[in-house]
Amino acid sequence: MTFDLVTSYRPSGDQPSAIDTLVKRIQAGEKHNVLLGVTGSGKTFTMANVIAQLNRPALILAHNKTLAAQLCSEFKQFFPNNAVEYFVSYYDYYQPEAYVSSRDIYIEKEAQINDEIERLRHSATRSLLSRTDVIVVASVSCIYGLGTPEAYMKGVLSVSVGQSIGRQALLKALVGIYFERNDVDLQRGRFRVKGNIIDVFPSWDETAIRIELFGDDVDKIATLHPVSGEKLSELTTIDIFPASHYVVDGSIDVALDAIEAEMHERHDFFRKRGMLVEAQRIKQRTQYDMEMMREMGYCKGIENYARHLAGAQPGEPPGVLLDFFPNDFITIIDESHVTVPQIGGMFNGDQARKKNLVDFGFRLPSAMDNRPLRFPEFNDRVYSVIYTSATPGSYELERVAIPNPKGDAFTDRYAVAEQVIRPTGLVDPMIHMHPSDNQMPHLLDQISQRIKKEERVLVTTVTKQLSEDLANYLSSHGIKVMYLHSDIVALERVDILRDLRLGTYDVLVGVNLLREGLDLPEVSLVAILDADKEGFLRNERSLIQTMGRAARHPDGTVILYADKVTPSIQKAVDETNRRRDKQLAYNKAHGVTPTPIVKAVRDIRDEKRALMAAVAPMANASDPSEQQARIAQLTRDMNAAADALNFELAAVLRDQLRSLTESE
């Protein structure tokens, strides 16, 4: 099947050249490619065109669930006739197993699984194994152990009308691929039996399957509503995929023998070193898990035995989502300057936590192989990669560096597809520098000018304390101001940003939270204090991202308060001016007048604002029973928001719930 891009838009600005460059590079066999696209230039539309022209399956990596959900929604609109899937961690809440040796505290794994996200994960793998027109939008969950596609496919149960299979054989086959029999409550991953009628609720679908037998033959197959039982359609054949991604390849007895052998080896290891507590612990815990697997086919923490269950060798990387893709798939890493380091950091964090569990006898050494991929292993599994970012990182740029460049210009040094022209005609902001002497009177004057025009101002500092002190100083001079930093909970952050746009505040002072991800078209001035203090908050990439917050206003301006021009300042200013010059030249050549962005003041709380107003005073409830009832209701609302993939709202409710429970 082909990818069918459905849109009324046509590539404009420098989108056509970016699309052409990326398509030609990938067709020529270039593995690493960079799309340098400024905010508001339509990078998602460019990616959709590249996928459509190359006609290959695609994996799109985002660095958090919220961004992944937004991208998935956009791609579903672009490709309504193709399979656009969503693959992120299915935990609403996850406390990993850990041991704090300094305090002798063992923390047991706690998790709450979101059934809807689990369905979407199964839908993604099923689509990858059954069709070629698939786009999967994923988080870094795609590099964690999932099982191998070969074992997963071996577990597929094919049922056709007229097939001779027998009732008992069919039930045994369903149990063998991890479906659970429950004749009362039919949920995903379960089946129920009523005489010769077997209802199966697949793990990937929203409808159930009814299989009717006549003797040993399959008489009818139909889809039905899982609640009402209404028949929806008749089928002639159905492939039932396993209810779990962790499929044992071969007999479980072989895996249990391997686990037992490793247990005895580890038990002897501890005894020889006089570590009797650890020896007893590893033997007792492992024997209990083995008994559970032998009797029930499952145990808590079964993923720690994944290496033995899969029959893999020590140190061998686990099967992951990437293994389900065909060899010609495209990988698009969105916001690569954040996502690439995130991919690289997952392995080390996982191993540091598990090392303590292994060293103190809570887990066998083979548990270390239930892990995310190392970065080189991830790199080996991807074939054509597009890194998209307004500020690509060093890793990405090194992969597209031009040997023996002819000049010092950015495009002379790096073979990137550049996309800096915005459809609105808006250009990057003007940049001015001002010495730190008398910076406060100068800043007050600049703020006053913007307030007269009913515009907004962002001011960034290098510390939380300084942001609060500056906010107090500006407030003492009659400025409507608020500060924003990481100590502000999610609920208040949403309100503060909304109030800034509405004019409740004219100035927002912050630290790193003002660097990325803010869509504030009313902001015409960004003031950066201590711009010459080299470091994470004032490096080239951070400065470009921070200055970009003023790029959504026709009169966008940036003021750098600094006493010297640091290398980071020089590079950031040069790059911003280069983009601005290109944007102005395009606008002049094509007669484009920058158009201000008119965007309704909306946020994730609009639909739930009444709820938020109701839960705000809960901490002050005097009646304990009323407090408990409100906490229970808030917990239900939080879970409902997570089920609906509204993770920002869920985070808001989580913060409010936390404040309530801590006040008890």
C-alpha positions in Angstrom: 0.0 0.0 0.0 1.1 3.6 -0.6 1.0 6.6 1.8 -1.9 8.9 0.9 -1.2 12.4 2.1 -4.5 14.2 2.5 -4.2 18.0 2.8 -5.3 21.2 1.2 -1.9 22.8 1.8 1.0 22.9 -0.6 4.6 23.2 0.4 5.7 26.9 0.5 8.7 29.0 1.5 11.7 26.8 1.7 9.7 23.7 2.4 10.0 22.4 -1.2 13.8 22.6 -1.1 13.9 20.9 2.3 11.7 18.1 1.2 13.6 17.7 -2.1 17.0 17.7 -0.2 15.9 15.1 2.4 14.3 12.8 -0.2 17.3 12.8 -2.5 19.8 12.2 0.3 17.8 9.2 1.6 17.4 7.8 -1.9 21.1 8.2 -2.3 21.7 6.0 0.8 22.7 8.8 3.3 22.0 7.4 6.7 22.1 10.7 8.7 20.1 13.7 7.7 19.3 17.0 9.5 16.2 19.2 9.1 17.0 22.5 10.6 13.6 24.1 11.0 12.7 27.1 13.1 9.6 27.3 15.2 6.5 27.8 13.1 8.0 26.8 9.8 5.9 23.6 9.4 8.4 20.9 10.1 5.6 18.3 10.7 4.2 19.0 7.2 7.6 18.6 5.7 8.1 15.3 7.4 4.7 14.1 6.1 5.7 15.0 2.5 9.0 13.2 2.9 7.2 10.0 4.1 4.7 10.2 1.3 7.3 10.7 -1.4 9.6 7.9 -0.1 6.6 5.6 0.5 8.3 3.9 3.4 7.2 3.0 6.9 8.3 5.6 9.5 9.2 5.7 13.2 8.8 9.2 14.7 10.6 9.6 18.0 9.5 12.3 20.5 11.0 13.1 23.9 7.8 12.9 25.9 4.3 11.5 25.8 2.5 14.8 25.3 4.6 15.8 22.3 4.2 12.2 20.9 0.4 12.5 21.3 0.3 15.9 19.5 2.4 14.5 16.6 0.3 11.4 16.4 -2.8 13.5 16.1 -1.3 15.6 13.3 -0.1 12.7 11.3 -3.5 11.0 11.6 -5.0 14.1 9.9 -2.3 14.0 7.2 -2.7 10.2 6.6 -6.3 9.2 7.4 -6.2 6.2 5.1 -3.0 4.7 6.5 -2.0 3.2 9.9 -0.8 5.9 12.2 0.0 4.3 15.6 1.0 5.5 19.0 3.7 3.7 21.1 4.7 5.0 24.5 5.1 3.6 28.0 1.8 2.1 29.2 2.4 3.1 32.8 0.2 5.9 34.3 2.3 5.5 37.5 5.6 3.6 37.7 7.9 3.2 40.7 10.8 0.9 39.6 12.2 -1.8 41.8 15.3 -0.5 43.7 17.5 -1.1 46.7 19.1 1.7 48.7 22.1 -0.1 50.3 23.1 2.9 52.5 19.8 2.7 54.4 19.0 -1.0 53.8 15.7 -0.1 52.1 14.1 -2.3 49.4 11.6 -0.5 47.2 9.2 -2.9 45.5 8.0 -2.2 42.0 4.7 -0.4 41.8 2.9 0.3 38.5 -0.5 1.3 37.2 -1.0 0.2 33.6 -3.2 2.3 31.2 -5.3 -0.3 29.3 -5.9 2.1 26.4 -2.2 2.8 25.8 -1.5 -1.0 26.1 -4.1 -1.5 23.3 -2.4 1.1 21.2 1.0 -0.6 21.7 -0.5 -3.9 20.5 -2.1 -2.2 17.6 1.3 -0.7 16.6 3.1 -4.1 16.5 0.1 -5.8 14.8 0.1 -3.1 12.1 3.8 -3.4 11.5 3.5 -7.2 11.0 0.5 -7.1 8.8 0.9 -4.0 6.5 3.5 -1.8 5.1 1.9 1.7 5.2 2.6 2.3 8.9 3.7 5.4 10.8 4.5 4.9 14.5 4.9 7.9 16.8 6.8 6.7 19.8 8.7 7.8 22.9 12.0 6.3 24.1 9.8 3.3 25.2 10.6 1.9 21.7 14.2 1.1 22.9 13.0 -1.0 25.9 12.6 -4.8 25.8 9.5 -5.9 24.0 10.2 -9.5 22.8 11.2 -10.5 19.3 8.9 -10.3 16.3 9.7 -13.9 15.3 8.4 -15.3 18.6 5.4 -12.9 18.5 4.5 -14.1 15.0 4.9 -17.8 16.0 2.1 -17.1 18.5 -0.4 -15.8 15.9 -3.5 -18.0 15.9 -5.3 -18.1 12.5 -9.0 -19.1 12.5 -11.1 -19.4 9.3 -14.7 -20.4 8.6 -14.8 -24.1 7.8 -11.6 -24.8 9.6 -11.6 -28.0 11.7 -10.0 -27.2 15.0 -12.1 -28.5 18.0 -13.3 -26.6 21.0 -10.7 -27.9 23.5 -7.8 -27.3 21.0 -9.0 -23.7 20.3 -9.3 -23.0 24.1 -5.8 -24.4 24.7 -4.4 -22.4 21.8 -5.8 -19.2 23.3 -4.4 -19.9 26.7 -1.1 -20.7 25.0 -0.9 -17.1 23.6 -1.6 -15.6 27.0 -5.3 -15.0 26.8 -7.1 -15.5 30.1 -10.4 -17.2 30.4 -13.1 -15.2 32.3 -16.7 -16.1 31.6 -18.0 -13.2 33.7 -15.9 -10.1 32.8 -14.8 -9.9 29.2 -11.8 -7.5 28.9 -8.9 -7.1 26.6 -6.7 -10.2 26.7 -9.5 -12.4 27.9 -12.0 -14.8 26.4 -15.3 -16.4 27.6 -17.0 -19.6 26.7 -20.7 -20.4 26.4 -21.1 -23.9 24.9 -19.8 -23.8 21.4 -19.6 -20.0 21.3 -16.2 -18.4 22.2 -15.9 -14.6 22.6 -12.3 -13.3 22.4 -11.4 -9.7 23.2 -8.1 -9.0 21.3 -5.4 -6.9 23.1 -5.2 -4.5 20.1 -8.8 -3.8 19.2 -11.9 -2.0 20.6 -14.2 -4.8 19.4 -14.5 -8.4 20.4 -14.5 -11.5 18.2 -17.1 -14.2 18.3 -16.2 -17.7 17.1 -19.1 -20.1 16.7 -18.4 -23.8 16.4 -20.5 -26.6 14.8 -19.0 -29.7 16.2 -15.2 -29.4 15.6 -15.6 -27.0 12.7 -15.7 -23.2 12.7 -19.2 -22.2 11.6 -19.2 -18.4 11.9 -16.8 -15.6 12.8 -18.1 -12.1 13.7 -17.0 -8.9 15.4 -19.2 -7.7 18.2 -19.5 -4.8 20.7 -17.8 -6.0 23.9 -20.5 -4.5 26.2 -23.8 -4.8 24.3 -22.9 -8.0 22.5 -24.3 -6.5 19.2 -22.9 -8.2 16.1 -21.0 -5.6 14.0 -19.8 -7.6 11.0 -19.2 -11.1 9.6 -15.7 -12.4 8.9 -14.3 -15.3 7.0 -10.9 -15.4 8.7 -9.2 -13.7 11.6 -5.6 -13.7 12.9 -5.5 -13.5 16.7 -2.2 -12.0 17.9 -0.8 -12.9 21.4 -2.2 -11.0 24.3 1.3 -10.2 25.5 4.4 -9.1 23.7 6.5 -11.3 26.0 6.1 -14.6 24.1 8.2 -17.6 25.2 10.0 -19.1 22.2 9.9 -22.8 23.0 9.1 -24.7 26.2 9.0 -22.8 29.5 10.6 -25.8 31.1 13.9 -25.1 29.3 13.8 -21.5 30.5 13.1 -22.6 34.1 16.1 -25.0 34.0 18.3 -22.1 32.9 17.0 -19.9 35.6 17.5 -22.6 38.2 21.1 -23.2 37.1 21.9 -19.5 37.3 20.3 -19.3 40.8 22.5 -22.1 42.1 25.6 -20.4 40.6 24.7 -17.1 42.2 23.8 -18.8 45.6 27.3 -20.4 45.6 28.9 -17.1 44.7 27.4 -15.4 47.8 28.1 -18.3 50.2 31.8 -18.4 49.2 32.1 -14.8 50.1 30.3 -15.1 53.4 27.3 -13.2 52.2 24.7 -15.5 53.8 21.8 -13.1 53.8 22.2 -12.4 50.1 22.6 -16.1 49.4 19.3 -16.9 51.2 17.6 -14.0 49.6 18.4 -14.9 46.0 17.5 -18.5 46.5 14.2 -17.8 48.2 13.0 -15.1 45.8 14.0 -17.0 42.6 12.4 -20.3 43.8 9.2 -18.4 44.5 9.2 -16.8 41.0 10.0 -20.2 39.4 7.0 -21.8 41.2 4.7 -19.1 40.1 5.8 -19.4 36.4 5.5 -23.2 36.6 2.0 -23.1 38.0 0.6 -19.9 36.6 2.8 -19.2 33.6 3.6 -15.8 35.0 5.2 -14.1 38.0 5.6 -10.5 39.3 8.7 -9.1 37.6 8.8 -11.8 34.9 10.6 -9.3 32.6 13.7 -9.8 34.7 13.9 -13.4 33.3 13.4 -12.2 29.7 16.9 -13.4 28.6 16.1 -17.0 29.6 12.5 -16.9 28.4 13.8 -15.7 25.0 16.7 -18.1 24.9 19.1 -15.3 24.4 22.8 -15.2 25.2 24.3 -13.1 28.0 24.8 -9.5 27.0 22.6 -9.9 23.9 20.4 -6.9 23.3 16.7 -7.4 23.9 14.0 -7.4 21.2 12.5 -4.0 20.9 9.9 -2.2 18.7 12.6 -1.3 16.1 12.9 -5.0 15.3 9.3 -5.1 14.2 10.0 -2.6 11.3 11.1 -3.7 7.8 14.7 -2.9 6.8 13.8 0.2 4.7 12.0 2.2 7.4 12.7 5.9 8.1 13.5 7.2 11.6 12.6 10.8 12.3 13.9 12.1 15.7 11.9 15.2 16.6 13.6 17.9 18.8 16.7 15.9 18.3 18.9 18.1 20.5 16.8 16.8 23.5 15.8 13.3 22.2 19.2 12.0 21.1 20.8 12.6 24.6 17.7 11.0 26.1 18.1 7.9 24.0 21.8 7.7 25.0 21.1 8.2 28.7 18.5 5.4 29.2 20.9 2.5 29.4 23.2 3.9 32.1 20.4 4.9 34.3 18.8 1.5 34.1 22.0 -0.3 34.8 22.9 1.8 37.8 19.6 0.9 39.5 19.8 -2.8 38.7 23.4 -3.2 39.8 22.4 -2.7 43.4 19.6 -5.3 43.1 22.0 -7.9 41.6 24.8 -7.1 44.1 22.6 -7.6 47.1 20.8 -10.7 46.0 17.4 -9.3 45.0 17.8 -10.3 41.3 19.9 -12.7 39.2 22.7 -11.2 37.0 20.6 -12.0 33.9 18.2 -9.3 35.0 20.8 -6.8 33.7 19.9 -8.0 30.2 16.3 -6.7 30.6 17.3 -3.2 29.6 17.0 -0.5 27.0 19.3 -0.5 24.0 22.7 1.1 24.2 23.0 4.0 21.8 25.3 2.1 19.4 22.7 -0.7 19.4 20.0 1.8 18.6 22.1 3.2 15.8 22.6 -0.2 14.3 18.9 -0.8 14.1 18.0 2.4 12.3 18.7 2.9 8.6 17.7 6.3 7.4 17.5 9.0 10.1 16.2 12.5 10.0 17.1 14.7 12.9 14.7 17.7 13.2 15.4 20.7 15.4 15.7 24.4 15.4 19.1 23.9 17.2 20.6 20.6 16.2 23.0 19.1 18.7 26.7 18.4 18.2 26.1 14.7 17.5 23.7 15.4 14.7 25.8 18.1 13.1 29.0 15.9 13.2 27.1 13.3 11.1 26.5 15.8 8.3 29.7 17.8 8.5 31.1 18.7 5.1 34.8 17.7 4.8 37.1 20.6 3.7 34.3 23.3 3.7 34.6 26.1 1.2 33.5 28.8 3.7 32.6 29.5 7.3 28.9 29.8 6.7 26.7 27.3 8.5 25.5 25.7 5.2 29.1 25.6 4.0 30.1 23.5 7.0 27.0 21.2 7.3 24.9 19.4 4.7 21.5 20.2 6.3 18.0 20.7 4.9 17.2 24.2 6.1 13.7 25.5 6.7 13.7 29.0 8.2 10.9 30.7 6.2 7.6 30.9 8.1 4.3 30.8 6.2 3.2 33.8 8.2 6.2 35.8 7.0 7.4 36.4 10.6 11.1 36.8 11.0 13.6 36.1 13.8 13.9 38.9 16.3 16.2 41.9 16.3 19.1 41.5 18.8 20.5 44.3 21.0 23.2 44.2 23.6 23.4 46.4 26.7 26.0 46.5 29.5 25.0 45.3 32.9 25.6 48.8 34.4 22.2 50.5 34.9 20.5 47.5 33.4 17.5 47.7 35.7 16.5 51.3 34.7 17.0 50.3 31.1 14.9 47.2 31.5 12.1 49.1 33.3 12.1 51.6 30.4 11.9 48.8 27.8 9.1 47.1 29.7 7.1 50.3 30.0 7.3 50.8 26.2 5.8 47.4 25.6 3.1 47.8 28.2 1.9 51.0 26.4 1.5 48.9 23.3 -0.3 46.1 25.2 2.5 43.7 24.5 4.2 41.2 26.8 7.7 40.7 28.1 9.8 37.6 29.1 12.9 38.1 31.3 15.3 35.2 32.0 17.7 34.9 34.9 20.2 32.2 35.8 18.9 31.3 39.3 15.5 30.7 40.9 16.2 33.2 43.7 17.2 35.9 41.3 14.0 35.4 39.3 11.9 35.9 42.5 14.0 38.9 43.6 13.6 40.5 40.2 9.9 39.9 40.1 9.6 41.6 43.5 11.7 44.5 42.3 9.6 45.0 39.2 6.4 44.7 41.2 7.6 47.5 43.5 7.8 49.7 40.5 4.1 49.1 39.6 4.7 46.3 37.0 2.3 43.5 36.8 4.8 40.6 37.0 5.0 36.9 38.0 8.0 34.5 38.2 8.0 31.0 36.8 10.5 28.2 37.6 10.6 24.5 38.4 9.3 24.9 41.9 5.9 26.0 40.4 3.6 23.0 40.1 2.0 22.2 36.8 -1.4 23.6 37.8 0.1 27.0 38.5 2.3 27.1 35.4 -0.7 26.7 33.2 -2.6 29.5 35.0 0.5 31.8 34.9 1.0 31.4 31.1 -2.7 31.9 30.5 -2.8 35.0 32.7 0.3 36.4 30.8 -1.6 36.2 27.5 -4.8 37.6 29.0 -2.9 40.6 30.4 -3.2 39.8 34.1 0.6 40.0 34.0 2.7 42.0 31.6 6.0 40.5 32.5 7.1 36.9 33.2 10.4 36.2 34.9 11.9 32.7 34.7 14.9 30.5 34.4 15.0 27.5 32.1 11.3 27.0 31.7 11.3 30.0 29.3 13.7 28.3 26.9 11.5 25.9 24.9 7.9 25.0 24.2 6.1 28.3 24.9 3.7 29.6 22.2 3.1 33.2 23.3 2.4 35.4 20.2 1.8 38.5 22.5 5.5 38.5 23.6 7.5 41.2 21.7 10.5 41.4 24.0 12.8 38.8 25.5 15.4 40.2 28.0 18.3 37.9 28.9 20.2 38.8 32.1 23.7 37.7 32.6 23.9 36.6 29.0 27.7 36.5 29.2 27.7 33.8 32.0 28.8 30.8 30.0 27.1 27.6 31.0 24.1 25.4 30.2 21.6 28.2 30.4 23.7 30.6 28.3 25.3 28.3 25.7 24.7 28.8 22.0 21.7 26.4 21.8 20.0 27.7 24.9 20.4 31.3 23.7 18.9 30.6 20.3 16.0 28.8 21.8 15.3 31.6 24.4 15.6 34.3 21.7 13.2 32.3 19.6 10.4 33.1 22.1 10.1 36.6 20.5 9.9 35.2 16.9 6.1 35.0 17.0 5.6 38.8 17.1 6.2 41.2 14.1 8.2 43.5 16.4 10.1 40.8 18.2 13.2 42.1 20.0 15.8 40.5 22.2 18.1 42.4 24.6 21.2 40.7 25.9 22.5 42.2 29.1 26.2 41.4 29.0 29.6 43.1 29.5 31.4 41.0 27.0 30.6 39.0 23.8 31.2 35.3 24.7 31.7 32.7 22.0 28.2 31.4 22.7 26.7 34.9 22.3 28.6 35.5 19.1 27.5 32.1 17.6 23.9 32.6 18.7 23.7 36.2 17.3 25.4 35.2 14.0 23.0 32.3 13.5 19.9 34.3 14.4 20.9 37.1 12.1 21.7 34.7 9.3 18.2 33.3 9.5 16.7 36.8 9.8 18.5 38.0 6.7 17.3 35.0 4.7 13.7 35.5 5.9 13.7 39.2 5.1 15.2 38.5 1.6 12.5 36.0 0.9 9.7 38.3 2.1 11.1 41.1 -0.1 11.4 38.9 -3.2 7.9 37.5 -2.8 6.1 40.6 -1.5 5.2 38.9 1.8 4.1 41.1 4.7 4.6 39.5 8.1 1.2 38.6 9.6 0.8 38.6 13.4 -0.4 35.4 14.8 -3.9 35.7 16.2 -4.4 32.7 18.5 -7.3 32.2 20.9 -6.2 32.1 24.6 -6.8 28.5 25.3 -5.1 25.9 27.5 -5.5 22.3 28.6 -7.7 23.4 31.5 -10.5 25.0 29.5 -12.7 22.0 29.6 -11.9 21.2 33.2 -11.7 24.7 34.6 -14.8 24.3 36.8 -13.2 21.1 38.1 -10.0 22.9 39.0 -11.9 25.6 40.8 -13.7 23.0 42.8 -10.5 21.0 43.8 -8.5 24.1 44.7 -9.8 24.5 48.2 -9.8 20.8 49.0 -6.7 21.0 51.2 -8.7 23.1 53.6 -11.7 20.7 54.0 -12.4 20.3 57.7 -14.4 17.0 57.4 -12.0 14.1 57.0 -14.6 12.0 55.2 -15.3 14.8 52.8 -11.5 15.1 52.2 -11.2 11.4 51.4 -14.2 11.6 49.0 -12.6 14.5 47.2 -9.3 12.7 46.9 -11.0 9.7 45.5 -12.9 11.8 42.9 -9.6 13.6 42.0 -7.9 10.2 41.6 -10.7 9.1 39.2 -10.4 12.3 37.2 -6.6 11.9 36.9 -6.9 8.4 35.7 -9.7 9.4 33.2 -7.4 12.2 31.8 -4.6 9.7 31.4 -6.9 7.2 29.7 -7.8 10.0 27.2 -4.1 10.6 26.5 -4.5 14.1 28.1 -1.2 13.8 30.0 -0.9 17.5 30.7 -4.2 17.6 32.4 -3.4 14.4 34.2 -0.1 16.0 35.5 -2.1 19.0 36.7 -4.5 16.7 38.6 -1.6 14.7 40.0 0.0 17.8 41.5 -3.2 18.8 43.1 -3.8 15.3 44.4 -0.2 15.2 45.8 -0.8 18.5 47.7 -4.1 17.1 49.2 -2.5 13.8 50.4 0.5 15.6 51.9 -1.8 18.0 53.8 -3.6 15.1 55.6 
